[in-house]
Amino acid sequence: WADSAVMIRCRFKVRPLDQWSVRREFLKRLKDDFDAAGIEIPFPHVTVYAGVARDGTAPAFPVKRSKDSA
């Protein structure tokens, strides 16, 4: 989670077993408010280069597909 996490901590007093519906409603309202304000949470992107040559070019990376992955 480290690089991709956005941690927001809140505490609410709720009746027993209401915590799940309160949590869902809070997250929905938070997302709606962020969207309305144009707030986006950027996440890091990773590019993996396998076997980069000295001139900066990289050969095609062979990918094999097994019978089970379809």
Buried (B, 14 or more C-beta within 10 A) or exposed (E): EEEEEEEEEEEEEEEEEEEEEBEEEEEEEEEEEEEEEEEEEEEEEEEEEEEEEEEEEEEEEEEEEEEEEE
